[in-house]
Amino acid sequence: MASIAVGCALGAAPAAHAGLSTWSSLPGSEGRWVREYATGSPASTIYAALEGGAGVLRSTNSGISWSPFEAGLPGGDARNVRAVIASGSDVLIGTGVGVFRSQSGGAWQPLGQGEESDPKTLNRSVQALLNAGGTLLAGTFAGGVFRSTDGGATWIRPAAGNGMPAGETVWSLTSFGPLVLAATSSGVYRSSDSGASWSPASDGLPFSPILRVFGDDANPNIYYAGTAGSGMYRTINAGVTWQPVNEGLGPSTIRDFTTVFNPGKNETRFYAATPDGAWAGRTDSGPLPGKVRWRKVTQTGLGANTIFWGLSNFLSTPGTLLAGTQSNGAYSLTFQPPVNVTTPPAPTGTLQVGKTLTASPGAWSGTPTIDFTYRWKRCTAAGDTATCSFIAGAEEPTYVLVAGDQGRFLRVEVTATNDFPTFDLVRELSAATAVVAANPGTLPGANQQSAPTITGPQFPAPGDTLTATGAAFNPAASSGVSYRWERCPDTSGTGCVERTGVTGAAYVLTEDDVEQRLRVTAIGANSAGSAATQPSGFSNEIFPRQAQNLELPVVLGQPVTGETLVGAVGTWASPRTTYARSWQRCDADGGSCQTLGGVTGATYAVTAADLGSRLRLVVVADTNGPNKIPAAVAVASAPSAVVTAPAAAGTPGAGVPVGGTPGSGTPGGGTPADATAPVLGAIAAPRAAITPKRSAALVLRSSEAGTARLRVERVLAGRRAGARCVRATARNRRARRCDRFVLVGTLSRPVVAGTTTVRLTRRVGSRTLAPGRYRVRVTVRDAAGNVSAVRDVRVRVARR
């Protein structure tokens, strides 16, 4: 991920990058899987980390051409390069067997690799690298974050109970000053001591792997997280809470970012690498940015090669992207800024008070798609722009002439933007209109008018409808009435913002209206033109909806004394939701849960007092603070497995280390075995029964890809016989009732990391499910054979 700042000058791409506004394949990179880029010194030197055993590529001419950079790099998994960072001519790569360094263009040298029994070595697959204030951090596969304070010569392994679950996979690292954030398979973690200890920072994030995290270079509390299948999220409080920023993007997988910001303009530009090519986003700069608005970048020139992994830009050239594809090499794209070429903007329409003018943007060249914004000006002299001033609130393509325009001249200023980072600097002003005349007719309400009133619920909330009623005009609005709704921060009338595109009498409240008030103006039209009433009074303050849980909280980690459990709050409908945690100790059967006093953090260190019990997390979620409408909601996770003591250490085996022969002088460098079981989220029960014409959708959320095994069991009435539930008979009819389960069959389905929907029909193998109740027991097995904890879900089968 790269981030650059640009000034007002608009640069041009390197001349040898062919195909303006079109993606171009870069020679020497064809057929490679490019995971990541890093820019060295000088800025024309770029390094590409490659998967598939291809090692490293280097370009010394700003990415125009590439060649292998592999001297000293051994074969095998050492050539699966997942991370690369550069500082001047010093380059580090993370590979399947550890870290390597090249200095001043020299051969690669292993850093801190050696015998696995040596606690100061790092022989794992490295997914992320970061230099955090002199401490080198390596995020590993199924091994957490390793640290080095001597440039990688020796490594410090993650300490037990450091706040990050043992066996965590770390996909990305970023820092701002002393704060470090890690993107992992179970969420985001935060460290303030250069990676020695961690605390969860995932409230509001979905239950899916976080693949990338990066910070806003100008704002220390703003970070963005790219997820596997849930789009982009943002925090403005350094990870305390996160909110989705996916307008236009949707639930995509984000593998890399690059950003461009302008210190002199209130805008930041993003470019995101996804399985569907690159997407461009825009948001405000500053500590409280607004929405991120996304749109798809052109795919011309890519063909079918749209699966992007790495993404960067040419540091000396704003407007040029460098993308790494899956198995088809590097591509570049040069955006062309918008330019007004032949026809300038022009207002058209009847120049009379009450009539509507419409702005034409003119003719423009540049990379599609070009967007336009408008600002109208009122001038006292037609030929002197110095006599013009902007009209407050007149920022639409159309403008209704008012009495203050009579005897004046109008101009419209058009600002053109596309995916080139112009930061609203490209503007064109129209010529002045002729003088605006008085309206010869009588406008609606010229004799008498009544402002509308707002009706709706006493405590309005998102999803509710406010309605404008009672507007009246004399003369009548014979051509119809439209409405202008405004969102206001208070009842002073200052700071109100028009809700563009909402012109009807009914207004459906959204999340953006929370803590605001609404007011409305009626606009009547007749043959003479249109006129507006005074604004209505203000609505009541808009309240948030009550917190709604979409996915239950989850306890992550191994319930073993001495280990640390992490409590994820689950998924909630509103991005405004805040959370309070408490931990409970339950009986071995999951009942009789008691709250542990004073334990309110996101992590819990398992103690000897927990042996034989189960642990669960209780989350109290609120959308509007304590003692305010609406009330908070409390939900609990499923209990953990029964807490046990650590397993006794085994006897070291006598096998040959993977990747080397003992005594040969070459340390083994194989990839360590994956010992981390997938985490399977709670499965919501389908509301509707399964019928011959209707299946049930089971939504599985797994932390990694694998195979789901579904064990389908018939639920039958039984009677308790000791610890067992047996078939009901005349002899045991007075015994306690219970459910007994009879196996019907099993199913296997592939799942991805993230969300997979499995359809369950009345056919299970060769058997047809009879009407009744069923329990489906689900586990996920990954490629290494690790199996998740069991999740149960109940379903019904009906005749029709």
ZAMARGU-4260 file (C-alpha; in steps of 0.2 Angstrom, whole numbers, plus 5000, padded with zeros to 4 digits):
<rodrens>
0) 5000/5000/5000 | 5007/5017/4995 | 5001/5034/5000 | 5006/5051/4992 | 5002/5069/4993
5) 5000/5080/4978 | 4999/5098/4976 | 4989/5108/4963 | 5000/5103/4948 | 4993/5089/4937
10) 5006/5077/4932 | 5008/5066/4917 | 5012/5047/4917 | 5029/5041/4911 | 5030/5042/4892
15) 5033/5023/4890 | 5017/5018/4898 | 5006/5015/4883 | 4987/5016/4882 | 4981/5031/4891
20) 4964/5027/4900 | 4968/5009/4896 | 4976/4995/4906 | 4993/4990/4899 | 5002/4973/4903
25) 5020/4977/4908 | 5034/4967/4900 | 5044/4955/4910 | 5029/4952/4922 | 5018/4941/4911
30) 5011/4925/4919 | 5016/4930/4937 | 5005/4931/4953 | 5009/4948/4960 | 5005/4949/4979
35) 5012/4966/4983 | 5023/4981/4978 | 5036/4992/4987 | 5045/5007/4980 | 5063/5009/4984
40) 5076/5023/4981 | 5076/5031/4969 | 5057/5031/4967 | 5059/5024/4949 | 5064/5007/4958
45) 5049/4996/4962 | 5049/4978/4969 | 5035/4965/4966 | 5032/4951/4978 | 5027/4935/4968
50) 5017/4920/4973 | 5018/4903/4964 | 5036/4900/4967 | 5041/4915/4956 | 5051/4925/4969
55) 5054/4944/4966 | 5053/4955/4951 | 5062/4972/4950 | 5059/4987/4939 | 5072/5001/4938
60) 5061/5012/4926 | 5045/5016/4935 | 5037/4999/4931 | 5039/5001/4912 | 5048/4984/4912
65) 5052/4970/4924 | 5066/4957/4927 | 5069/4943/4940 | 5078/4949/4956 | 5082/4932/4964
70) 5101/4930/4967 | 5104/4921/4984 | 5085/4916/4985 | 5084/4897/4988 | 5071/4887/4979
75) 5055/4879/4986 | 5043/4889/4998 | 5057/4903/4999 | 5051/4909/4982 | 5033/4911/4988
80) 5035/4929/4993 | 5020/4937/5002 | 5026/4953/5008 | 5039/4966/5003 | 5045/4983/5011
85) 5059/4994/5006 | 5069/5008/5014 | 5080/5016/5002 | 5091/5002/4995 | 5087/4991/5009
90) 5073/4978/5004 | 5065/4965/5015 | 5054/4951/5009 | 5042/4939/5019 | 5042/4921/5011
95) 5036/4904/5015 | 5051/4900/5026 | 5055/4917/5034 | 5062/4934/5030 | 5076/4939/5018
100) 5086/4955/5015 | 5094/4963/5000 | 5106/4978/5003 | 5111/4990/4989 | 5105/4978/4976
105) 5115/4963/4982 | 5110/4945/4984 | 5096/4940/4996 | 5102/4934/5013 | 5091/4925/5026
110) 5087/4934/5042 | 5086/4925/5058 | 5082/4908/5051 | 5089/4892/5059 | 5085/4877/5069
115) 5067/4878/5075 | 5072/4873/5093 | 5082/4890/5094 | 5069/4902/5101 | 5077/4917/5092
120) 5073/4911/5074 | 5059/4914/5063 | 5056/4899/5050 | 5037/4902/5047 | 5027/4908/5032
125) 5028/4927/5034 | 5012/4937/5027 | 5016/4955/5032 | 5031/4965/5037 | 5032/4982/5046
130) 5046/4993/5053 | 5038/5001/5068 | 5050/5014/5075 | 5065/5003/5074 | 5057/4987/5079
135) 5054/4975/5064 | 5038/4966/5065 | 5033/4950/5055 | 5015/4944/5054 | 5015/4925/5051
140) 5003/4912/5046 | 4996/4903/5061 | 5010/4910/5072 | 5005/4928/5077 | 5018/4943/5076
145) 5036/4940/5078 | 5048/4955/5083 | 5066/4959/5080 | 5075/4974/5088 | 5092/4970/5079
150) 5086/4971/5061 | 5080/4953/5059 | 5096/4945/5065 | 5086/4937/5080 | 5068/4936/5083
155) 5057/4937/5098 | 5042/4925/5097 | 5025/4930/5103 | 5023/4928/5122 | 5009/4917/5129
160) 4994/4928/5135 | 5000/4943/5125 | 4982/4947/5120 | 4982/4939/5103 | 4976/4921/5102
165) 4990/4908/5099 | 4991/4902/5081 | 4983/4918/5074 | 4986/4922/5056 | 4992/4940/5053
170) 4988/4947/5035 | 4993/4965/5037 | 5002/4977/5048 | 5002/4996/5049 | 5007/5010/5061
175) 5005/5028/5065 | 5018/5034/5078 | 5019/5021/5093 | 5002/5013/5088 | 5002/4997/5078
180) 4987/4989/5070 | 4987/4971/5064 | 4974/4963/5052 | 4971/4945/5056 | 4959/4931/5052
185) 4949/4935/5068 | 4949/4954/5067 | 4960/4969/5071 | 4972/4970/5085 | 4981/4985/5092
190) 4997/4987/5101 | 5005/5002/5109 | 5022/4994/5113 | 5029/4989/5096 | 5020/4973/5095
195) 5024/4965/5112 | 5006/4965/5118 | 4990/4967/5109 | 4972/4971/5113 | 4957/4967/5101
200) 4950/4982/5091 | 4936/4974/5081 | 4920/4981/5088 | 4909/4984/5073 | 4919/4973/5061
205) 4911/4958/5052 | 4915/4940/5057 | 4927/4938/5043 | 4946/4939/5040 | 4953/4956/5039
210) 4965/4956/5025 | 4972/4974/5025 | 4973/4988/5037 | 4980/5005/5034 | 4980/5022/5042
215) 4976/5040/5036 | 4993/5048/5035 | 4986/5065/5040 | 4974/5059/5054 | 4981/5048/5068
220) 4964/5041/5073 | 4958/5036/5056 | 4961/5018/5049 | 4953/5008/5036 | 4951/4989/5035
225) 4948/4978/5020 | 4939/4962/5023 | 4936/4945/5015 | 4919/4947/5007 | 4912/4962/5017
230) 4920/4977/5009 | 4929/4992/5018 | 4927/4998/5036 | 4933/5013/5044 | 4937/5019/5062
235) 4939/5037/5067 | 4944/5033/5085 | 4960/5022/5082 | 4950/5006/5082 | 4938/5008/5096
240) 4923/5006/5084 | 4922/5003/5066 | 4909/5007/5053 | 4906/5001/5035 | 4910/5013/5021
245) 4904/5003/5006 | 4892/5015/4996 | 4894/5009/4978 | 4907/4996/4983 | 4896/4983/4991
250) 4902/4967/5000 | 4918/4965/4991 | 4935/4957/4996 | 4948/4970/4998 | 4966/4964/4996
255) 4976/4980/4994 | 4974/4999/4994 | 4983/5015/4988 | 4978/5032/4993 | 4981/5050/4986
260) 4978/5065/4997 | 4980/5084/4994 | 4985/5094/5010 | 4977/5110/5002 | 4960/5102/4998
265) 4947/5093/5009 | 4948/5077/4999 | 4956/5060/5000 | 4956/5048/4986 | 4957/5029/4988
270) 4960/5015/4975 | 4956/4997/4981 | 4961/4980/4974 | 4947/4968/4973 | 4943/4951/4963
275) 4933/4963/4951 | 4947/4975/4947 | 4951/4992/4955 | 4938/5003/4963 | 4940/5022/4966
280) 4934/5030/4982 | 4932/5048/4988 | 4930/5055/5005 | 4933/5071/5015 | 4949/5074/5024
285) 4950/5079/5042 | 4946/5070/5058 | 4928/5068/5055 | 4927/5063/5036 | 4910/5059/5028
290) 4905/5045/5017 | 4917/5036/5006 | 4909/5036/4988 | 4915/5022/4977 | 4914/5018/4959
295) 4922/5005/4947 | 4938/5009/4938 | 4938/5005/4919 | 4943/4987/4915 | 4948/4991/4897
300) 4964/4982/4892 | 4962/4969/4906 | 4952/4956/4897 | 4948/4942/4910 | 4962/4947/4921
305) 4952/4956/4934 | 4958/4947/4950 | 4969/4961/4958 | 4980/4958/4973 | 4994/4971/4974
310) 4990/4989/4970 | 5001/5005/4970 | 5004/5021/4961 | 5019/5029/4954 | 5025/5041/4968
315) 5031/5054/4956 | 5016/5053/4945 | 4998/5056/4951 | 4985/5048/4941 | 4994/5032/4937
320) 4990/5015/4945 | 5001/4999/4946 | 4991/4983/4948 | 4996/4965/4952 | 4985/4952/4945
325) 4983/4934/4950 | 4994/4924/4938 | 4994/4937/4924 | 5007/4949/4930 | 5008/4968/4932
330) 4997/4981/4923 | 4997/5000/4923 | 4983/5012/4920 | 4986/5031/4917 | 4970/5041/4920
335) 4968/5057/4910 | 4961/5072/4919 | 4945/5080/4913 | 4948/5094/4900 | 4934/5106/4893
340) 4938/5104/4874 | 4926/5113/4863 | 4910/5118/4871 | 4909/5127/4887 | 4895/5126/4900
345) 4879/5135/4896 | 4863/5139/4905 | 4847/5137/4895 | 4829/5142/4898 | 4817/5157/4899
350) 4825/5172/4908 | 4810/5177/4919 | 4808/5176/4937 | 4799/5160/4942 | 4806/5150/4927
355) 4819/5137/4928 | 4837/5137/4920 | 4846/5121/4916 | 4865/5120/4915 | 4873/5110/4901
360) 4891/5105/4907 | 4898/5107/4889 | 4910/5095/4880 | 4924/5087/4890 | 4938/5074/4887
365) 4946/5063/4899 | 4945/5045/4907 | 4927/5040/4909 | 4917/5042/4919 | 4917/5061/4921
370) 4906/5068/4935 | 4900/5086/4936 | 4895/5098/4950 | 4887/5115/4948 | 4887/5132/4957
375) 4876/5146/4951 | 4882/5164/4951 | 4873/5181/4951 | 4881/5195/4942 | 4878/5214/4941
380) 4887/5216/4924 | 4887/5204/4910 | 4905/5206/4905 | 4914/5208/4922 | 4916/5192/4932
385) 4922/5202/4947 | 4904/5208/4949 | 4898/5190/4951 | 4895/5181/4968 | 4889/5163/4972
390) 4871/5160/4976 | 4869/5152/4992 | 4862/5134/4990 | 4861/5135/4971 | 4872/5119/4968
395) 4860/5109/4956 | 4860/5107/4937 | 4844/5117/4938 | 4840/5134/4946 | 4823/5143/4948
400) 4825/5161/4945 | 4819/5172/4960 | 4814/5190/4962 | 4832/5194/4967 | 4838/5189/4950
405) 4828/5202/4941 | 4839/5214/4932 | 4854/5203/4935 | 4864/5191/4924 | 4867/5173/4928
410) 4882/5161/4926 | 4885/5143/4931 | 4902/5136/4936 | 4905/5117/4932 | 4918/5107/4941
415) 4923/5091/4932 | 4930/5076/4941 | 4935/5058/4936 | 4947/5045/4944 | 4962/5056/4941
420) 4965/5065/4958 | 4961/5083/4952 | 4954/5087/4969 | 4940/5099/4961 | 4953/5110/4953
425) 4946/5108/4935 | 4932/5121/4933 | 4924/5130/4919 | 4913/5146/4920 | 4899/5149/4907
430) 4896/5165/4898 | 4884/5177/4906 | 4865/5175/4902 | 4855/5190/4895 | 4847/5201/4909
435) 4833/5192/4919 | 4816/5199/4917 | 4801/5201/4929 | 4788/5188/4928 | 4772/5194/4918
440) 4760/5182/4927 | 4755/5179/4945 | 4765/5166/4954 | 4757/5153/4966 | 4754/5160/4983
445) 4757/5178/4978 | 4741/5183/4987 | 4742/5171/5001 | 4751/5155/5006 | 4753/5143/5020
450) 4769/5133/5025 | 4767/5114/5027 | 4768/5105/5043 | 4777/5089/5047 | 4767/5074/5054
455) 4775/5057/5060 | 4779/5047/5075 | 4783/5055/5092 | 4800/5047/5092 | 4805/5046/5074
460) 4818/5033/5069 | 4827/5027/5053 | 4814/5018/5043 | 4799/5029/5049 | 4791/5041/5037
465) 4788/5060/5039 | 4774/5068/5029 | 4772/5086/5024 | 4754/5092/5024 | 4744/5108/5024
470) 4753/5118/5011 | 4742/5131/5002 | 4744/5143/4988 | 4733/5158/4982 | 4734/5159/4967
475) 4734/5140/4966 | 4748/5129/4961 | 4739/5122/4946 | 4754/5113/4939 | 4758/5104/4955
480) 4767/5105/4972 | 4785/5098/4975 | 4794/5098/4992 | 4812/5103/4997 | 4817/5093/5013
485) 4832/5099/5024 | 4842/5091/5037 | 4846/5103/5052 | 4858/5100/5067 | 4846/5110/5079
490) 4831/5122/5078 | 4841/5138/5075 | 4839/5136/5056 | 4858/5137/5053 | 4868/5123/5045
495) 4853/5115/5037 | 4857/5104/5022 | 4845/5101/5007 | 4841/5082/5004 | 4844/5081/4986
500) 4833/5070/4975 | 4819/5070/4988 | 4804/5080/4981 | 4789/5071/4987 | 4778/5074/5002
505) 4784/5059/5011 | 4801/5057/5018 | 4808/5040/5024 | 4821/5043/5038 | 4839/5035/5036
510) 4853/5032/5048 | 4861/5049/5042 | 4846/5058/5050 | 4849/5052/5067 | 4852/5066/5080
515) 4846/5078/5067 | 4829/5087/5064 | 4820/5089/5047 | 4810/5104/5040 | 4802/5105/5023
520) 4797/5119/5011 | 4783/5117/4998 | 4786/5123/4980 | 4770/5127/4970 | 4770/5129/4951
525) 4758/5136/4938 | 4759/5143/4921 | 4768/5159/4927 | 4782/5149/4936 | 4785/5142/4953
530) 4787/5149/4971 | 4791/5142/4988 | 4782/5144/5005 | 4791/5148/5021 | 4799/5132/5028
535) 4789/5122/5040 | 4793/5120/5059 | 4806/5107/5064 | 4802/5089/5067 | 4807/5081/5083
540) 4825/5074/5085 | 4827/5058/5075 | 4832/5044/5087 | 4842/5029/5082 | 4834/5012/5080
545) 4836/5000/5094 | 4852/4989/5093 | 4848/4974/5082 | 4859/4959/5082 | 4863/4950/5066
550) 4876/4938/5071 | 4879/4932/5089 | 4895/4936/5099 | 4909/4923/5097 | 4922/4918/5110
555) 4938/4915/5100 | 4954/4905/5106 | 4957/4889/5116 | 4948/4887/5133 | 4964/4881/5141
560) 4971/4887/5158 | 4984/4900/5154 | 4977/4905/5137 | 4968/4921/5132 | 4951/4921/5125
565) 4945/4935/5114 | 4927/4940/5114 | 4920/4947/5097 | 4904/4957/5099 | 4896/4949/5083
570) 4888/4958/5069 | 4875/4972/5072 | 4863/4982/5060 | 4868/5000/5065 | 4885/5007/5063
575) 4881/5018/5078 | 4881/5003/5090 | 4892/5004/5105 | 4896/4989/5116 | 4899/4984/5134
580) 4906/4967/5138 | 4905/4955/5153 | 4911/4937/5155 | 4902/4923/5163 | 4907/4906/5170
585) 4894/4892/5166 | 4892/4874/5172 | 4899/4860/5161 | 4883/4858/5152 | 4882/4877/5148
590) 4869/4881/5161 | 4869/4891/5178 | 4880/4905/5171 | 4887/4918/5183 | 4895/4934/5179
595) 4913/4936/5183 | 4915/4953/5193 | 4926/4966/5186 | 4930/4957/5170 | 4923/4968/5156
600) 4937/4968/5143 | 4938/4961/5126 | 4950/4947/5132 | 4949/4935/5146 | 4964/4925/5153
605) 4958/4908/5158 | 4962/4903/5176 | 4963/4887/5186 | 4946/4892/5194 | 4938/4889/5177
610) 4943/4871/5175 | 4928/4860/5171 | 4917/4875/5167 | 4912/4884/5151 | 4915/4902/5147
615) 4904/4914/5137 | 4903/4933/5133 | 4888/4944/5136 | 4887/4960/5125 | 4876/4974/5130
620) 4873/4984/5114 | 4866/5002/5113 | 4863/5014/5099 | 4860/5030/5109 | 4869/5030/5126
625) 4863/5024/5143 | 4846/5029/5150 | 4841/5036/5133 | 4828/5030/5120 | 4829/5017/5113
630) 4834/5004/5127 | 4850/4994/5126 | 4850/4975/5121 | 4859/4961/5129 | 4864/4945/5120
635) 4876/4931/5124 | 4888/4920/5114 | 4887/4901/5114 | 4897/4894/5128 | 4915/4889/5125
640) 4921/4871/5126 | 4924/4864/5143 | 4940/4872/5151 | 4954/4860/5152 | 4972/4860/5158
645) 4986/4862/5146 | 4991/4846/5137 | 5008/4838/5143 | 5023/4842/5132 | 5026/4827/5120
650) 5043/4819/5116 | 5052/4827/5102 | 5052/4817/5086 | 5067/4811/5077 | 5061/4815/5059
655) 5070/4826/5047 | 5066/4844/5047 | 5056/4850/5032 | 5068/4859/5019 | 5085/4853/5025
660) 5095/4838/5031 | 5102/4839/5049 | 5121/4842/5049 | 5122/4848/5031 | 5125/4866/5037
665) 5109/4872/5029 | 5095/4876/5041 | 5078/4868/5037 | 5066/4881/5030 | 5049/4872/5027
670) 5032/4879/5031 | 5026/4874/5048 | 5011/4864/5049 | 4994/4873/5051 | 4988/4869/5068
675) 4974/4882/5069 | 4956/4875/5068 | 4944/4886/5058 | 4932/4897/5068 | 4913/4893/5063
680) 4901/4907/5068 | 4883/4904/5074 | 4871/4898/5061 | 4854/4907/5060 | 4839/4895/5060
685) 4828/4897/5044 | 4811/4904/5047 | 4802/4894/5034 | 4800/4875/5034 | 4808/4864/5020
690) 4795/4858/5008 | 4796/4849/4991 | 4797/4866/4983 | 4807/4876/4995 | 4824/4873/5002
695) 4832/4881/5018 | 4847/4893/5017 | 4860/4889/5030 | 4872/4904/5031 | 4889/4898/5036
700) 4903/4910/5042 | 4920/4902/5043 | 4937/4910/5046 | 4945/4900/5033 | 4941/4889/5017
705) 4938/4871/5019 | 4924/4858/5018 | 4908/4859/5029 | 4901/4842/5035 | 4883/4843/5039
710) 4876/4829/5050 | 4857/4829/5048 | 4847/4821/5063 | 4829/4818/5066 | 4822/4825/5082
715) 4811/4813/5091 | 4802/4814/5108 | 4810/4804/5121 | 4811/4801/5140 | 4826/4804/5151
720) 4835/4788/5158 | 4849/4794/5169 | 4861/4804/5157 | 4853/4797/5142 | 4837/4801/5131
725) 4829/4785/5126 | 4813/4781/5116 | 4797/4784/5124 | 4787/4769/5130 | 4772/4765/5141
730) 4784/4760/5155 | 4794/4777/5155 | 4780/4789/5151 | 4781/4798/5168 | 4800/4801/5165
735) 4806/4818/5161 | 4804/4823/5143 | 4819/4826/5131 | 4824/4826/5113 | 4833/4812/5106
740) 4842/4812/5089 | 4842/4799/5075 | 4855/4801/5061 | 4847/4802/5044 | 4863/4806/5034
745) 4877/4818/5031 | 4882/4830/5018 | 4898/4838/5013 | 4900/4856/5005 | 4914/4867/5001
750) 4915/4884/5010 | 4926/4899/5008 | 4934/4911/5020 | 4919/4922/5025 | 4901/4918/5021
755) 4895/4903/5011 | 4876/4899/5009 | 4872/4880/5009 | 4855/4875/5003 | 4846/4861/5012
760) 4833/4851/5003 | 4821/4837/5008 | 4834/4825/5000 | 4849/4820/5010 | 4859/4807/5000
765) 4847/4794/4995 | 4834/4798/5008 | 4819/4809/5009 | 4816/4819/5025 | 4799/4815/5032
770) 4789/4830/5040 | 4795/4834/5057 | 4809/4843/5067 | 4828/4841/5063 | 4845/4846/5070
775) 4859/4849/5058 | 4876/4848/5066 | 4890/4858/5056 | 4909/4857/5057 | 4922/4864/5045
780) 4938/4855/5041 | 4952/4865/5033 | 4966/4859/5021 | 4977/4854/5035 | 4964/4843/5043
785) 4959/4855/5058 | 4941/4854/5063 | 4931/4868/5070 | 4919/4867/5085 | 4902/4860/5081
790) 4888/4872/5077 | 4870/4866/5079 | 4854/4873/5070 | 4836/4867/5070 | 4826/4866/5054
795) 4808/4860/5051 | 4801/4849/5036 | 4783/4851/5031 | 4773/4842/5018 | 4769/4857/5008
</rodrens>
